[in-house]
Amino acid sequence: MSQRDSELGEVIVEFVRNGAYLKCSAIHVATGREVSAVGPANDPRSVERVAVAKLKRALMPDNSANNGSAPRRFTTI
């Protein structure tokens, strides 16, 4: 499924169901940036809304994830 957002341009949205859960991946066509969100399978529009909001945030120019630095790594103590 592909959609257009006035702020984003073209976005590819993919849904994968696993039992009671639904994973929604949103891919920005122009940059190839991909994010995903997981939520209840009975509310796909909410999961899609979260994924697209995460994509918008990931593409923000002042986002620390976009400043060219290596991705953050979390370690367990």
GROMACS elastic network, one bead per residue, 0.5 to 0.9 nm:
[ bonds ]
;  ai    aj funct       b0    kb
    1    11     6  0.85540   500
    1    12     6  0.58412   500
    1    13     6  0.53745   500
    1    14     6  0.64605   500
    1    15     6  0.89361   500
    2    10     6  0.68604   500
    2    11     6  0.56612   500
    2    13     6  0.59216   500
    2    14     6  0.86138   500
    3     9     6  0.82117   500
    3    10     6  0.57875   500
    3    11     6  0.53778   500
    3    12     6  0.63970   500
    3    13     6  0.74638   500
    4     7     6  0.86199   500
    4     8     6  0.71998   500
    4     9     6  0.52884   500
    4    11     6  0.61185   500
    4    12     6  0.88037   500
    5     8     6  0.51174   500
    5     9     6  0.52337   500
    5    10     6  0.65856   500
    5    11     6  0.74450   500
    6     9     6  0.59526   500
    6    10     6  0.88157   500
    7    56     6  0.81637   500
    8    11     6  0.72260   500
    8    28     6  0.74322   500
    8    55     6  0.87281   500
    8    56     6  0.70774   500
    8    59     6  0.86515   500
    9    28     6  0.77554   500
    9    29     6  0.79001   500
    9    30     6  0.78628   500
   10    27     6  0.86230   500
   10    28     6  0.64118   500
   10    29     6  0.57311   500
   10    30     6  0.74007   500
   11    26     6  0.64280   500
   11    27     6  0.54883   500
   11    29     6  0.56770   500
   11    30     6  0.85277   500
   11    52     6  0.84220   500
   12    25     6  0.79716   500
   12    26     6  0.56444   500
   12    27     6  0.50354   500
   12    28     6  0.65773   500
   12    29     6  0.68314   500
   13    24     6  0.68148   500
   13    25     6  0.56647   500
   13    27     6  0.65091   500
   13    48     6  0.76735   500
   13    51     6  0.86857   500
   13    52     6  0.85492   500
   14    23     6  0.80446   500
   14    24     6  0.55532   500
   14    25     6  0.51257   500
   14    26     6  0.65733   500
   14    27     6  0.85002   500
   14    48     6  0.88787   500
   15    22     6  0.66924   500
   15    23     6  0.56548   500
   15    25     6  0.65460   500
   15    44     6  0.82391   500
   15    48     6  0.84446   500
   16    21     6  0.85654   500
   16    22     6  0.57386   500
   16    23     6  0.51608   500
   16    24     6  0.65597   500
   16    25     6  0.84504   500
   17    20     6  0.74682   500
   17    21     6  0.59233   500
   17    23     6  0.62812   500
   17    24     6  0.87659   500
   17    41     6  0.66991   500
   18    21     6  0.52769   500
   18    22     6  0.61097   500
   18    23     6  0.78348   500
   18    41     6  0.81971   500
   19    22     6  0.78235   500
   19    41     6  0.77572   500
   20    39     6  0.85431   500
   20    40     6  0.60487   500
   20    41     6  0.53888   500
   20    42     6  0.77392   500
   21    38     6  0.67403   500
   21    39     6  0.56129   500
   21    42     6  0.82599   500
   22    37     6  0.82573   500
   22    38     6  0.55650   500
   22    39     6  0.54463   500
   22    40     6  0.57537   500
   22    42     6  0.82823   500
   22    43     6  0.85417   500
   22    44     6  0.71361   500
   22    47     6  0.75764   500
   23    36     6  0.67540   500
   23    37     6  0.57254   500
   23    39     6  0.66807   500
   23    40     6  0.87016   500
   23    41     6  0.82970   500
   23    44     6  0.88641   500
   23    47     6  0.75626   500
   23    48     6  0.87773   500
   24    35     6  0.84329   500
   24    36     6  0.54111   500
   24    37     6  0.53327   500
   24    38     6  0.63082   500
   24    39     6  0.83702   500
   24    44     6  0.80951   500
   24    47     6  0.63466   500
   24    48     6  0.59069   500
   24    50     6  0.87623   500
   24    51     6  0.64294   500
   25    34     6  0.68017   500
   25    35     6  0.57091   500
   25    37     6  0.65846   500
   25    38     6  0.88437   500
   25    48     6  0.79446   500
   25    51     6  0.65293   500
   25    52     6  0.85637   500
   26    33     6  0.83068   500
   26    34     6  0.56776   500
   26    35     6  0.55299   500
   26    36     6  0.61093   500
   26    37     6  0.85919   500
   26    48     6  0.79001   500
   26    51     6  0.59638   500
   26    52     6  0.61741   500
   26    54     6  0.86885   500
   26    55     6  0.68032   500
   27    30     6  0.89281   500
   27    31     6  0.83835   500
   27    32     6  0.60834   500
   27    33     6  0.56510   500
   27    35     6  0.66646   500
   27    36     6  0.87089   500
   27    52     6  0.87804   500
   27    55     6  0.76805   500
   28    31     6  0.57458   500
   28    32     6  0.52920   500
   28    33     6  0.53867   500
   28    34     6  0.65120   500
   28    35     6  0.89446   500
   28    55     6  0.75334   500
   28    59     6  0.88247   500
   29    32     6  0.53563   500
   29    33     6  0.76660   500
   30    33     6  0.82911   500
   31    34     6  0.88792   500
   31    59     6  0.89278   500
   33    55     6  0.77106   500
   33    58     6  0.80168   500
   33    59     6  0.78879   500
   34    55     6  0.71064   500
   34    58     6  0.88092   500
   35    51     6  0.64858   500
   35    52     6  0.81424   500
   35    54     6  0.66779   500
   35    55     6  0.58940   500
   35    58     6  0.80282   500
   36    47     6  0.89760   500
   36    48     6  0.87854   500
   36    50     6  0.84476   500
   36    51     6  0.54178   500
   36    52     6  0.85156   500
   36    54     6  0.77695   500
   36    55     6  0.83009   500
   37    47     6  0.62114   500
   37    48     6  0.75104   500
   37    50     6  0.64480   500
   37    51     6  0.51090   500
   37    52     6  0.89170   500
   37    54     6  0.81534   500
   38    41     6  0.87885   500
   38    47     6  0.64101   500
   38    50     6  0.87923   500
   38    51     6  0.84278   500
   39    42     6  0.86730   500
   39    43     6  0.76220   500
   39    44     6  0.78153   500
   39    46     6  0.80110   500
   39    47     6  0.56493   500
   40    43     6  0.57523   500
   40    44     6  0.72512   500
   40    46     6  0.87879   500
   40    47     6  0.75926   500
   41    44     6  0.59695   500
   41    47     6  0.84964   500
   43    46     6  0.57194   500
   43    47     6  0.67474   500
   43    48     6  0.89866   500
   44    47     6  0.51425   500
   44    48     6  0.61339   500
   44    49     6  0.85862   500
   45    48     6  0.50153   500
   45    49     6  0.60622   500
   45    50     6  0.86693   500
   46    50     6  0.62896   500
   46    51     6  0.86782   500
   47    50     6  0.52105   500
   47    51     6  0.62864   500
   47    52     6  0.87675   500
   48    51     6  0.50608   500
   48    52     6  0.61794   500
   48    53     6  0.85199   500
   49    52     6  0.52883   500
   49    53     6  0.61284   500
   49    54     6  0.86101   500
   50    53     6  0.50618   500
   50    54     6  0.61222   500
   50    55     6  0.86028   500
   51    54     6  0.50753   500
   51    55     6  0.62179   500
   51    56     6  0.87336   500
   52    56     6  0.62279   500
   52    57     6  0.86450   500
   53    56     6  0.51011   500
   53    57     6  0.63011   500
   53    58     6  0.86369   500
   54    57     6  0.50823   500
   54    58     6  0.60855   500
   54    59     6  0.86498   500
   55    59     6  0.61976   500
   55    60     6  0.87457   500
   56    59     6  0.52481   500
   56    60     6  0.64126   500
   57    60     6  0.52734   500
   57    61     6  0.89124   500
   57    63     6  0.72176   500
   58    61     6  0.84148   500
   58    63     6  0.66656   500
   58    64     6  0.89611   500
   58    65     6  0.70202   500
   58    66     6  0.73090   500
   59    62     6  0.86875   500
   59    63     6  0.73599   500
   59    65     6  0.88153   500
   59    66     6  0.72945   500
   60    63     6  0.53721   500
   60    64     6  0.89853   500
   60    66     6  0.76617   500
   61    64     6  0.83140   500
   61    66     6  0.66195   500
   61    67     6  0.79225   500
   62    65     6  0.85558   500
   62    66     6  0.73409   500
   62    67     6  0.76851   500
   63    66     6  0.55274   500
   63    67     6  0.70685   500
   64    67     6  0.54255   500
   64    68     6  0.83421   500
   64    69     6  0.79756   500
   65    68     6  0.72852   500
   65    69     6  0.70661   500
   65    70     6  0.81035   500
   65    71     6  0.67775   500
   65    72     6  0.82283   500
   66    69     6  0.73559   500
   67    70     6  0.88305   500
   68    71     6  0.87678   500
   69    72     6  0.85490   500
   70    73     6  0.87056   500
